[in-house]
Amino acid sequence: MKIKILAVITILFSLTANAQKTKPDTVKTGIYITSIHNINFKDKEYTINLWLWMKYKNKDFDFEHNLEVPLAKTVDKAFSTVDTTNGQIYLMMKLQCVMKDTWAIDNFPFDKQTLRFSIENSQFDSDALVFVPDTLGKHFDPRFTLRGWTIDSIKVSNDIKVYETGFGDESLTKPHTEYSSFKTKLVIHRDAMGLFWKMFLGMYVAFLIAYMCFYIHADSIDSRFGLSVGSLFAVIGNKYIIDASLPDSTTFTLVDTLHGITLLFILAVIICTAYTLKFIKEDKLKQSRRFDFLAAQVLLFTYIILNVYFIYTATRV
């Protein structure tokens, strides 16, 4: 019995020792963003300048050479310094990164975006290394401004990034690897009203030109058709110009909605003009004028209500 108890105690001590032995080292990590610029919607990228610092004891981590920025297109290290006082490594570096990210354009130009920045160590997985965020102080320079944007919040955190591969390591029984990551999320929203009118003013002018057909005398029915058709092509051209500055999207965005509504209402103007022509052919001028007046009020009121609704909805998301 005593032998069995000793065996159990030995196993427990062995398991405890192994657990202590495999406990991952911590890397206290902080970030301070000095600027974000060159936000490129078409190419889905932006440039970020930042200070990054790490405090750790295991010199094998060697972040000067093993630092990995998974979402970065390019990483340029402008400056780095290392302090090894009191057996702890304090590494600080200044980086400029061109980041690739996805954009949420459903409510463009009243959109909110989340800019993501994360780092990993390319040589040590989560069994050996775990990031701990340094949350003291601010994480961005309050004096830097994103032209046309407002910063809502910034959050730093740590996480485990899972890769469903062994990266060629045949000793693994399952192609599964986990790496600790340090993450930063910066939420920004666009100051959009000026941009909105700059992009959509041509569309609204085209609609008003088509709408004015209701106030052209019925004798000039050809002019009414000509103005409406011209406005139709003007709206289509305006949409192509806006789409050229945005990334491809499979969803129906606010840009698509407003242009679609405008095209349908211009089509409605053309249909109403054709119906007016029917009255004129039957010498019912009084009825044609009454129909034009009623159609003009109903279409304008409905068009305004729909635009206000969709724009308001986009600004509240």
N, C-alpha and C positions, 0 to 999 in steps of 0.2 A: 504494500500500500504506500509506504514511504517513498519507494522508488517511483511509483506512478505520480505521486504528488510533485516530487522533484522534477520529473520529466515535464509535467504540465507547466511548472514555474519556469523551467528553462525555456520552453517554447514561447511562453508569454514574454519573457525578457528579450528573447530573440526577435519576436515580432515588434516589440516596442523599439528596440534598437534599430531595426530596419526602417520602421516608420520615421524615426528621428533622422536616420541617415538619408532618407529619400525626400525629406521636407525641402521644397524648393526655396532658393534664395530670393529675396525681394529686391526690387529695383524701384526706388522712389523716384517718380518722374513728374516733371512739371513743364508747362508750356506758356509762352507769352507771345501772342500774335501782334506783330507790328504793322502789317498791312496786308490787304487783299485787293487785288486789282486784276485787270485783263479778264473779266468774266466774259467768257465766250459761249453764248448760247448755242450757236450753230455747231461748234466742235465739242460741246459739253466739257469745258475745262475752265480752270481759273488758276491764278498764280497767288501763292501765299508766302509771305516772309515771316519768320518766327524765330524765337529763341527756344531751345530745347535743352533741358538739363536732367541728369540722372545721377543718383547716388546709390552705390552698391559696393560690395566687398570682394566679390569674385572677379579677379582680374581677367579670367578667361573669357568673360562676356565680351570684352573688347568692342564696345559699341561704335568706336570710330570706324571699324571695318565691317562689323556685323549688323549695323543698323539697316533695317528694311522698312520702306514706306510702301505698303501694298497698293495703294490707290494712285501713286505718283506716276506721272509720265516721265518727268525728269527730276532729279534731286541734285542741287548744287550746294556744297558746303562752303560758306564764305569765311567761317572762323570757327575754331575749336580750342578749348583749353582743358587741361586735366590737372587735378589736384589730388594727391594721394596722402594727405595728412591724416594721422591717427588711424591708419590701417583701412581707411575708407576711400574709395575712388569717387571723386566729384568731377563729372564731365559736363561741360557746357559747350554747345555749338549753335551757330547761327545758320539756318537753312533757308534756301529759296526753292520752292517746289512748284512745279506745274502739275496740278491735280486733275484727274479725270473723275467725273461724277455724272450722275443722272439728274435731269431737271424735271420738276413737276410743272408742266406748262398748261394744264387743264384750265387754269384761271388767268393765264397771261392776258394782259400785263399786270393784273392784280394778284401776282403770284408770291408765294412764300417758298424759300429754298432752304435746304439743310446742307451746309458745306461740311464734309467729313474729312478728318485727318487722323490717321492711325499709324502706329509703329509696331514693329516686332523685332525680335532678335533672330536672325536667319540661321543660327547654329544651335540654339538651345530651346528645347520645347518647354511646355508648361510643367513638366516634372522637375526641371532644373531651375526655372526662372519664372517669377510672377511679378508683374508691374503693380505698383501701388501709387495712385495719383497724389500729387502734391497739390492740395486744394487751397493753400494759403494765398491770399491776395487775389488780384484780378488776373484774368487769363488773356486779356487783349488790351491794347493801348486805347484808352477812351478818346484820345485826340485824333486817331486815324478815322477817316470816313470813307465809306464806300459811296461813290457818287451815284445818286439815284436810289440808294438802298438805306434801310435802317436796320440796325442790329437789335434783335429781340432778346436773344439769350445765348449763352455759351455753357457747355457742360463737358467736364472731363470725367472719364471713368475707365475702368479696366474690364477686360472680358477675355474669354477663351475662344480663339479662332480655330475652328475644326476644319481639317483637310482630309478628305476621304481618299487618301493615298499614303503609301509608305515612303514615297520619294526614292524607290529603288532598294529600300532596306529589306532584304529577304529574311531577316531574323524576326520580323514582326509577323504574328499569326493573323493579323487582320490589317488591311490597308487603311489605317486610321491614325492620324497624327494631330496633336493639339498643341497650339502655341499661344502663349499669353500675349495680349495686345493692349496697348494704351490708346484710348480713343478720345477724340475731341469732336463735338458737334456744335456748329455755329448756325443758329437759325436767323435768317434775315428776311425782310419783306421789302418789296419795291415801293418807292414813292411814285405812284403810277399815273396820277391824273394828267400831268402834262404829256407824258408819253402816249396815254390813251387818245387824247385829242389829236396829237400829231399823227397817229397811225390811222385813226378812224374818221377824221374830219372829211376826207375825200369820199368815203362811203356814204356818210350822212348827206353831204352836198348832192351826190348822185341820186340818192333817194328823193330829196326835196325837188330836184329838177324833174324827176318822173312824176312826183306828186302834183307839181304845178300844171300838169296836163289837164287836170280837172277844171282849171280856170281858163283854159284856152277855148275859144268859141268853137262850137261844133262844126262850123264851116271849115276849120283848119284841122280836119281829122288826120290828115297825113302828117302834119307837124307833131301831133300828139303821139302817134305811133313812133315817129322818128326819135323824139326825145326819150321815150320810154326804153326803146331798144338800145339807144346810146348809153343811157344810165345803167342798163343791165350789164353791158360790157365794161363800163367803168368800175363797177363793183367787183366784177370778176378779176380785173387787172389789179385792183387794190388788194384783193386777197392774195394773189400770187406774189405781190411785193412783200407783204407781211410774212407769208409762209417761207420766203427765201431766207429770212433772218432767224428762223426757228428750226430746232431739230425735228426730224420726222416723228410723227406720233400716230398711233393706231386708235387713240381715243378722240371723241368729239369735244374739242376745246371751245373756250369762250369765243375765240376768233372765228371758228367754224360756225358757231351758233349765231353770232351777230350778222355775219355775212350771209348765212343761210336764210335768216329771217328777212333780211333786206332784199335778197334775190326773190324770195317768195312774194313779198309785198309789191315789188316792181312788176312781177308777173301778174299779180292781182290788178294792178293799175292797167296793164295791157288788156286783160280780160274785160275789165270794166269799160275801157275805151271801145273794145269790139262790141260790147252790149249797147253802148251809146250809139254806135254806128247803126245798129239794128233799128233803134228808135228813129234815127234820122232818115233811114231808107223808107220808113213807114210814115214820114212827115209828122212825127210826134215830137216836135222840138221842146214843148213844155215838159213832157215826161222825161226827155233826155236831160234837160237842165236839172230837174228835181233828182233824178237818179245820180247825176254827177255830184250834186251837193251832198246827198246822203252818203254816197260811197266815199267821198273825200273825208268826211268827218269820222266815219267808222274806221277807215283804214288808218288815218293819222292817230286817232286815239289808241287803237289796238297796237300799232307799231311802237308808240311811245311807252305804253304799259309793259309790253314784252321786253323792250330794251332796258327799262328801269329795273324790272324784276331780275333779269339775268345778270346785269352789272352789279346790282345790290347783293345778290347771292354770292357772286364771285368775291366781292370785297369782304364778306363776312366769314368766309371759310378760314 
